Amino acid sequence: MAMPQVHIVAYCGDLGYGAARGAQMLSLMLGCGIVSRLVSGLICDRIGGLRTLLLGSVLQGLALLLFIPFDGLTSLYLISALFGLFQGGIVPSYAIIVREHFPPAEAGARVGTVLMATLFGMALGGWMSGKVFDLTGSYQAAFVNGVGWNLLNLSVAVVLLARMRGERAGVRTRDASTLA
């Protein structure tokens, strides 16, 4: 899912826009990522980490999909900004999710493990997208690969949210039976 950040400069070069345009898009993407982190923090405060992750994952997947049909210069700038705005809050939400679902004594080890896995996944995704491009000669295929991994991330978030709702429903049922 980090594919646009890793490959936008090369992608712009392949499209004939040059590396400088790609670097501008990367700067725009990263700048919007800062805004996303701040806004996602406010969203986390209102709806919780898991729902924020779900929202970010859906929007990130949408931005990844937009890279597939659109390759004009203006549209790439716009999609780069959207991608930065949508993806920037995903990784920070992982720490909030750990805080919401695990005891404070376990937070350090769990957050460290989650962030290590995230960074490994992002590095692997950047490499994998390059490998897909090398094998197919197409960044379109690499974007499709990113969408697939984004769907996996989205699926995990949906399963965790459903599990959390099930646990809450079980607690409410037990509480009601205790009162009866």
C-alpha positions in Angstrom: 0.0 0.0 0.0 3.1 2.2 0.2 3.5 1.6 -3.5 2.7 5.2 -4.6 5.2 6.7 -2.2 8.0 4.3 -3.4 7.2 4.4 -7.1 5.6 7.7 -8.0 8.8 9.3 -9.2 9.6 6.3 -11.5 6.0 6.1 -12.6 6.0 9.8 -13.7 9.3 9.2 -15.6 7.7 6.2 -17.4 4.7 8.4 -18.3 7.0 11.0 -19.7 6.4 13.7 -17.1 9.9 13.5 -15.7 11.4 12.8 -12.3 10.9 16.4 -11.1 7.1 16.1 -11.4 7.2 12.8 -9.6 9.2 14.4 -6.8 6.7 17.2 -6.6 3.9 14.6 -6.3 5.8 12.7 -3.6 6.3 15.9 -1.7 2.6 16.7 -2.0 1.7 13.2 -0.9 3.9 13.3 2.2 2.8 16.8 3.1 -0.9 15.7 2.9 0.2 12.7 5.1 1.1 15.1 7.9 -2.3 16.7 7.7 -3.9 13.3 7.6 -2.1 12.2 10.8 -3.4 15.3 12.6 -7.0 14.9 11.3 -7.0 11.2 11.9 -6.0 11.9 15.5 -9.2 14.0 15.9 -11.2 11.3 14.2 -9.7 8.6 16.5 -10.8 10.7 19.5 -14.4 10.6 18.3 -14.8 7.1 16.8 -11.9 5.1 18.1 -8.8 3.6 16.5 -10.4 0.6 14.8 -13.1 2.6 13.0 -10.4 5.2 12.0 -8.3 2.4 10.6 -11.4 1.1 8.7 -12.1 4.6 7.3 -8.5 5.2 6.3 -8.2 1.8 4.7 -11.4 2.3 2.6 -10.2 5.7 1.5 -6.7 4.6 0.8 -8.0 1.7 -1.4 -10.1 4.2 -3.3 -7.1 6.4 -3.9 -5.1 3.4 -5.1 -7.9 2.5 -7.5 -7.9 6.0 -8.9 -4.2 5.6 -9.9 -5.3 2.8 -12.3 -7.5 4.6 -14.8 -6.0 8.1 -14.5 -2.5 9.0 -15.7 -2.8 12.7 -16.7 -0.6 15.1 -14.9 -3.3 17.1 -13.2 -5.1 13.9 -12.1 -1.9 12.4 -10.7 -1.3 15.5 -8.6 -4.9 15.3 -7.3 -4.7 11.6 -6.6 -1.3 12.0 -4.9 -2.8 14.6 -2.6 -5.8 12.3 -1.9 -3.6 9.3 -1.2 -1.5 11.3 1.3 -4.7 12.5 3.0 -6.2 9.1 3.2 -3.2 6.9 4.1 -1.4 9.2 6.6 -3.5 8.2 9.6 -3.5 4.5 9.2 -0.2 3.6 10.9 -0.8 6.0 13.9 -4.2 4.4 14.4 -2.5 1.1 15.2 -1.0 2.5 18.4 -4.5 3.7 19.4 -6.0 0.3 18.7 -3.4 -1.3 20.9 -4.1 1.2 23.6 -7.8 0.6 23.4 -7.6 -3.2 23.5 -4.7 -4.2 25.6 -3.4 -3.5 29.2 -1.1 -0.5 29.5 1.7 -2.8 30.8 1.7 -4.5 27.4 1.5 -1.4 25.2 5.2 -0.9 24.6 5.9 -4.4 23.3 2.7 -4.6 21.3 3.1 -1.2 19.7 6.7 -2.0 18.8 5.7 -5.3 17.3 2.8 -3.8 15.3 5.0 -1.0 14.0 7.8 -3.4 13.1 5.3 -5.5 11.1 3.9 -2.4 9.5 7.3 -1.1 8.4 8.3 -4.6 7.1 5.0 -4.8 5.2 5.6 -1.3 3.6 9.1 -2.2 2.6 8.0 -5.6 1.2 5.2 -3.8 -0.6 7.5 -1.3 -2.2 9.8 -4.1 -3.3 6.9 -6.3 -4.5 5.5 -3.5 -6.6 8.8 -3.1 -8.3 9.0 -6.8 -8.9 5.5 -6.8 -10.4 6.5 -3.9 -12.6 9.7 -5.8 -13.7 7.6 -8.9 -14.5 4.8 -7.2 -16.3 6.2 -3.9 -17.5 3.2 -2.2 -16.1 2.6 0.0 -13.1 -1.1 -0.7 -13.5 -0.5 -4.3 -12.4 1.5 -2.9 -9.5 -1.4 -0.7 -8.4 -3.7 -3.7 -8.7 -1.3 -5.6 -6.4 -1.5 -2.7 -3.9 -5.3 -2.7 -4.1 -5.3 -6.4 -3.3 -3.1 -5.9 -0.2 -5.3 -3.0 0.8 -8.3 -5.3 0.7 -6.5 -7.7 3.0 -5.9 -4.8 5.5 -9.5 -3.8 5.2 -10.7 -7.4 5.8 -8.6 -7.6 9.0 -10.1 -4.3 10.2 -13.7 -5.5 9.4 -13.1 -8.9 11.2 -11.7 -7.1 14.3 -14.6 -4.6 14.4 -17.1 -7.5 14.1 -15.3 -9.4 16.8 -15.3 -6.3 19.0 -19.1 -5.8 18.4 -19.7 -9.4 19.2 -17.8 -9.2 22.5 -19.7 -6.1 23.5 -23.0 -7.8 22.7 -22.0 -10.7 24.8 -21.1 -8.4 27.7 -24.5 -6.7 27.4 -26.3 -10.1 27.4 -24.4 -11.3 30.4 -25.1 -8.0 32.2 -28.8 -8.3 31.5 -29.0 -11.9 32.7 -27.2 -11.0 35.9 -29.8 -8.3 36.6 -32.7 -10.7 36.0 
